[in-house]
């Protein structure tokens, strides 16, 4: 079965460009387009795509509000936010809402295709060029989420699960984590599932946010 994708952007030329890129991939099918967040909600309810590729700045309902509703009401449709480097305030809110990843609008076509396949397979898109930079930016902010409750949640994790969470938060893929910890990729996925369950989260992107907000990982730390 092909990966079904919905395109949401208020600029028709961008939607057309995205569709042209994706139409050449035999395992990807664009099932619809929308020009704002409100249309996106209707489109997703009707077509149930595997992945929604959505812009942030749009009329009527912006991509942030739409993403929040999509994650809440259509959890089987994974959301990738199209962003630019000057939209950190939008991206941090989207991270907390539980979107599956971010993609720069200037990303090359092959990165777009890889992102869709990655997210459709159940792996969050933690692009170090975007997501980790944003996480690091807001992890230094004094926020209510940075609390004893966050830190105490880490106590429920095993030592190995903590290791996996640290590497995930630094942007490593499942394969990279497996290599670093000398584990099988399936074992890493099992650890990740348990981490999400124990911390009450739904996506690996949320897990990365949690790792920073709890203080488990500090902005600027290296993979080490």
VOPAGU-2260 file (C-alpha; in pm, 1 decimal, decimal comma):
REM VOPAGU-2260
SITE   aa  ch    i         X         Y         Z
SITE  UNK   A    0       0,0       0,0       0,0
SITE  UNK   A    1     134,4     345,5     -85,0
SITE  UNK   A    2     198,4     611,2     177,9
SITE  UNK   A    3     -92,9     854,1     147,8
SITE  UNK   A    4     -16,8    1223,4     194,4
SITE  UNK   A    5    -223,8    1541,3     233,6
SITE  UNK   A    6     -63,1    1873,5     135,3
SITE  UNK   A    7    -162,4    2187,8     326,5
SITE  UNK   A    8     -26,8    2527,6     222,5
SITE  UNK   A    9    -193,9    2854,5     129,9
SITE  UNK   A   10      37,0    2898,7    -170,3
SITE  UNK   A   11     -80,4    2697,3    -470,4
SITE  UNK   A   12     265,2    2701,6    -628,9
SITE  UNK   A   13     417,6    2534,6    -323,6
SITE  UNK   A   14     148,2    2267,1    -319,9
SITE  UNK   A   15     205,2    2207,6    -690,2
SITE  UNK   A   16     579,5    2177,3    -637,5
SITE  UNK   A   17     533,9    1931,5    -351,3
SITE  UNK   A   18     292,0    1724,4    -556,6
SITE  UNK   A   19     534,1    1712,9    -850,8
SITE  UNK   A   20     813,8    1589,8    -626,6
SITE  UNK   A   21     600,8    1321,3    -465,6
SITE  UNK   A   22     426,6    1205,0    -784,6
SITE  UNK   A   23     749,5    1047,0    -902,4
SITE  UNK   A   24     768,6     813,4    -602,7
SITE  UNK   A   25     595,7     476,4    -656,6
SITE  UNK   A   26     524,8     428,3    -284,3
SITE  UNK   A   27     373,5     772,7    -218,3
SITE  UNK   A   28      28,2     899,8    -319,1
SITE  UNK   A   29    -103,5    1253,8    -267,8
SITE  UNK   A   30    -469,7    1216,2    -172,4
SITE  UNK   A   31    -565,3    1580,7    -144,0
SITE  UNK   A   32    -470,9    1945,3     -94,1
SITE  UNK   A   33    -591,0    2220,7     137,0
SITE  UNK   A   34    -513,9    2593,0     148,5
SITE  UNK   A   35    -565,6    2655,6     520,7
SITE  UNK   A   36    -603,7    2476,1     852,5
SITE  UNK   A   37    -981,8    2458,3     843,0
SITE  UNK   A   38    -975,6    2293,1     501,6
SITE  UNK   A   39    -704,5    2060,5     630,7
SITE  UNK   A   40    -929,1    1929,6     907,9
SITE  UNK   A   41   -1203,8    1852,2     656,9
SITE  UNK   A   42    -957,5    1692,6     415,2
SITE  UNK   A   43    -800,5    1467,0     675,9
SITE  UNK   A   44   -1137,8    1359,9     814,1
SITE  UNK   A   45   -1241,7    1261,0     462,8
SITE  UNK   A   46    -923,8    1098,1     328,9
SITE  UNK   A   47    -745,5     969,7     642,9
SITE  UNK   A   48    -392,6    1016,2     503,8
SITE  UNK   A   49     -89,4     851,4     659,6
SITE  UNK   A   50      96,9    1184,0     669,9
SITE  UNK   A   51     -11,6    1548,8     666,0
SITE  UNK   A   52     245,1    1798,0     537,6
SITE  UNK   A   53     132,8    2136,1     672,0
SITE  UNK   A   54     253,6    2495,3     656,5
SITE  UNK   A   55     251,7    2718,8     965,3
SITE  UNK   A   56     138,3    3059,1     842,0
SITE  UNK   A   57    -201,1    3035,3     672,9
SITE  UNK   A   58    -527,9    3233,8     677,7
SITE  UNK   A   59    -844,3    3138,5     869,5
SITE  UNK   A   60    -674,3    2868,1    1079,2
SITE  UNK   A   61    -296,4    2854,2    1097,3
SITE  UNK   A   62     -93,8    2536,2    1082,0
SITE  UNK   A   63     -22,8    2532,9    1453,7
SITE  UNK   A   64    -389,0    2524,1    1556,0
SITE  UNK   A   65    -466,4    2273,6    1281,8
SITE  UNK   A   66    -176,6    2051,7    1385,7
SITE  UNK   A   67    -295,4    2050,7    1745,1
SITE  UNK   A   68    -643,0    1940,7    1637,0
SITE  UNK   A   69    -510,9    1682,6    1393,6
SITE  UNK   A   70    -286,0    1521,7    1655,3
SITE  UNK   A   71    -577,7    1513,4    1898,4
SITE  UNK   A   72    -855,6    1399,3    1664,7
SITE  UNK   A   73    -668,6    1195,9    1401,9
SITE  UNK   A   74    -373,3    1027,3    1575,1
SITE  UNK   A   75    -326,2     782,1    1287,5
SITE  UNK   A   76    -243,2    1070,7    1052,3
SITE  UNK   A   77     109,5    1182,5    1135,5
SITE  UNK   A   78     184,8    1553,3    1103,6
SITE  UNK   A   79     499,2    1709,2     957,1
SITE  UNK   A   80     519,6    2087,2     992,4
SITE  UNK   A   81     674,6    2291,8     712,9
SITE  UNK   A   82     880,8    2564,2     875,4
SITE  UNK   A   83    1147,6    2827,4     829,6
SITE  UNK   A   84    1424,5    2925,0    1067,4
SITE  UNK   A   85    1239,8    3237,6    1186,4
SITE  UNK   A   86     937,9    3053,5    1326,3
SITE  UNK   A   87    1075,3    2910,0    1651,0
SITE  UNK   A   88     780,2    3028,4    1857,9
SITE  UNK   A   89     543,6    2829,8    1636,4
SITE  UNK   A   90     762,3    2522,3    1628,1
SITE  UNK   A   91     804,6    2493,4    2003,6
SITE  UNK   A   92     428,8    2496,3    2049,4
SITE  UNK   A   93     389,3    2235,7    1775,9
SITE  UNK   A   94     648,7    2016,0    1946,8
SITE  UNK   A   95     444,5    2013,5    2263,0
SITE  UNK   A   96     130,1    1940,6    2061,5
SITE  UNK   A   97     284,4    1612,6    1946,9
SITE  UNK   A   98     361,0    1659,4    1577,6
SITE  UNK   A   99     585,7    1394,6    1429,4
SITE  UNK   A  100     845,8    1622,1    1277,3
SITE  UNK   A  101     955,4    1932,5    1093,7
SITE  UNK   A  102    1086,2    2004,1     749,2
SITE  UNK   A  103    1243,8    2318,9     615,0
SITE  UNK   A  104    1066,9    2466,1     315,5
SITE  UNK   A  105    1402,5    2482,7     138,4
SITE  UNK   A  106    1475,8    2114,9     200,5
SITE  UNK   A  107    1585,4    1921,8    -111,0
SITE  UNK   A  108    1333,5    1683,0    -267,9
SITE  UNK   A  109    1512,4    1371,7    -147,7
SITE  UNK   A  110    1490,0    1495,5     211,3
SITE  UNK   A  111    1116,0    1550,7     173,2
SITE  UNK   A  112    1067,1    1195,8      46,7
SITE  UNK   A  113    1283,6    1050,5     322,8
SITE  UNK   A  114    1092,9    1250,4     583,9
SITE  UNK   A  115     758,1    1118,2     468,5
SITE  UNK   A  116     879,9     759,6     467,5
SITE  UNK   A  117    1041,9     799,9     807,9
SITE  UNK   A  118     730,8     940,4     972,2
SITE  UNK   A  119     497,2     695,3     799,3
SITE  UNK   A  120     710,8     412,0     939,2
SITE  UNK   A  121     649,4     543,2    1290,5
SITE  UNK   A  122     977,3     725,2    1349,4
SITE  UNK   A  123     967,2    1094,0    1437,7
SITE  UNK   A  124    1170,4    1325,9    1220,0
SITE  UNK   A  125    1429,6    1477,1    1451,3
SITE  UNK   A  126    1629,5    1679,7    1202,3
SITE  UNK   A  127    1922,4    1829,2    1395,8
SITE  UNK   A  128    1906,2    2136,3    1169,8
SITE  UNK   A  129    1558,4    2219,4    1292,2
SITE  UNK   A  130    1413,5    2027,9    1582,7
SITE  UNK   A  131    1710,3    2002,5    1816,4
SITE  UNK   A  132    1794,5    2368,1    1762,0
SITE  UNK   A  133    1442,5    2464,2    1864,5
SITE  UNK   A  134    1433,1    2224,7    2160,2
SITE  UNK   A  135    1761,2    2370,1    2283,4
SITE  UNK   A  136    1622,4    2721,2    2249,3
SITE  UNK   A  137    1314,1    2667,0    2463,7
SITE  UNK   A  138    1475,0    2422,0    2705,1
SITE  UNK   A  139    1649,2    2721,6    2866,5
SITE  UNK   A  140    1324,1    2907,7    2921,4
SITE  UNK   A  141    1175,5    2906,5    3272,9
SITE  UNK   A  142     856,0    2712,5    3206,0
SITE  UNK   A  143     601,4    2539,1    3430,6
SITE  UNK   A  144     665,3    2214,7    3241,9
SITE  UNK   A  145    1016,8    2207,6    3386,9
SITE  UNK   A  146     906,2    2065,5    3720,4
SITE  UNK   A  147     958,4    1789,8    3972,1
SITE  UNK   A  148     689,2    1591,8    3792,7
SITE  UNK   A  149     904,1    1583,7    3480,0
SITE  UNK   A  150    1211,8    1470,1    3668,1
SITE  UNK   A  151    1023,5    1212,2    3871,9
SITE  UNK   A  152     893,4    1053,9    3552,6
SITE  UNK   A  153    1249,2     961,1    3465,4
SITE  UNK   A  154    1261,3     744,8    3778,1
SITE  UNK   A  155    1021,8     501,2    3611,5
SITE  UNK   A  156    1270,1     428,0    3333,1
SITE  UNK   A  157    1531,1     154,8    3341,9
SITE  UNK   A  158    1895,0     243,6    3288,0
SITE  UNK   A  159    1883,3     122,3    2929,3
SITE  UNK   A  160    1562,8     313,5    2856,8
SITE  UNK   A  161    1729,0     626,0    2993,0
SITE  UNK   A  162    2023,9     570,8    2760,0
SITE  UNK   A  163    1787,6     536,3    2463,8
SITE  UNK   A  164    1600,4     853,8    2559,7
SITE  UNK   A  165    1922,9    1053,2    2586,5
SITE  UNK   A  166    2038,4     951,3    2240,0
SITE  UNK   A  167    1694,4    1003,9    2089,1
SITE  UNK   A  168    1685,7    1356,8    2231,0
SITE  UNK   A  169    2020,4    1431,1    2066,6
SITE  UNK   A  170    1878,2    1348,8    1726,9
SITE  UNK   A  171    1998,9     994,5    1667,6
SITE  UNK   A  172    1785,2     758,1    1461,0
SITE  UNK   A  173    1685,4     411,9    1580,6
SITE  UNK   A  174    1963,3     256,6    1373,5
SITE  UNK   A  175    2221,0     497,8    1516,5
SITE  UNK   A  176    2099,1     433,8    1871,6
SITE  UNK   A  177    2122,5      59,6    1811,9
SITE  UNK   A  178    2480,6      94,6    1693,6
SITE  UNK   A  179    2580,7     319,8    1982,5
SITE  UNK   A  180    2431,2      89,0    2246,6
SITE  UNK   A  181    2514,0    -239,5    2068,9
SITE  UNK   A  182    2148,1    -336,5    2044,0
SITE  UNK   A  183    1922,8    -462,0    1767,2
SITE  UNK   A  184    1699,2    -204,7    1600,7
SITE  UNK   A  185    1390,9    -399,3    1712,0
SITE  UNK   A  186    1513,6    -381,6    2071,4
SITE  UNK   A  187    1552,9      -4,5    2043,1
SITE  UNK   A  188    1194,3      23,6    1914,6
SITE  UNK   A  189    1074,9    -184,4    2209,6
SITE  UNK   A  190    1258,9      40,8    2453,9
SITE  UNK   A  191    1108,9     347,4    2283,5
SITE  UNK   A  192     755,9     208,3    2310,3
SITE  UNK   A  193     806,1     150,2    2681,5
SITE  UNK   A  194     949,0     498,0    2729,3
SITE  UNK   A  195     645,7     657,8    2564,1
SITE  UNK   A  196     407,2     444,0    2768,8
SITE  UNK   A  197     577,7     516,4    3101,6
SITE  UNK   A  198     599,9     891,0    3038,0
SITE  UNK   A  199     248,3     920,6    2895,8
SITE  UNK   A  200     368,2    1044,4    2557,0
SITE  UNK   A  201     267,9     958,5    2202,0
SITE  UNK   A  202     562,7    1048,8    1977,0
SITE  UNK   A  203     941,0    1039,2    1989,5
SITE  UNK   A  204     945,2    1414,9    1930,6
SITE  UNK   A  205     751,3    1461,8    2254,7
SITE  UNK   A  206    1002,5    1228,7    2422,1
SITE  UNK   A  207    1286,6    1451,0    2304,5
SITE  UNK   A  208    1111,4    1757,2    2445,6
SITE  UNK   A  209    1059,6    1571,7    2773,5
SITE  UNK   A  210    1428,7    1485,2    2793,7
SITE  UNK   A  211    1524,4    1851,7    2765,9
SITE  UNK   A  212    1251,7    1985,6    2992,9
SITE  UNK   A  213    1336,0    1733,9    3265,4
SITE  UNK   A  214    1704,1    1823,0    3252,9
SITE  UNK   A  215    1810,4    1475,9    3140,7
SITE  UNK   A  216    1977,6    1630,8    2836,2
SITE  UNK   A  217    2125,3    1978,8    2837,2
SITE  UNK   A  218    2129,3    2213,6    2535,8
SITE  UNK   A  219    2466,3    2204,2    2362,5
SITE  UNK   A  220    2571,3    1864,4    2496,8
SITE  UNK   A  221    2750,7    1645,2    2249,9
SITE  UNK   A  222    2662,9    1285,4    2167,7
SITE  UNK   A  223    2955,7    1168,8    2377,3
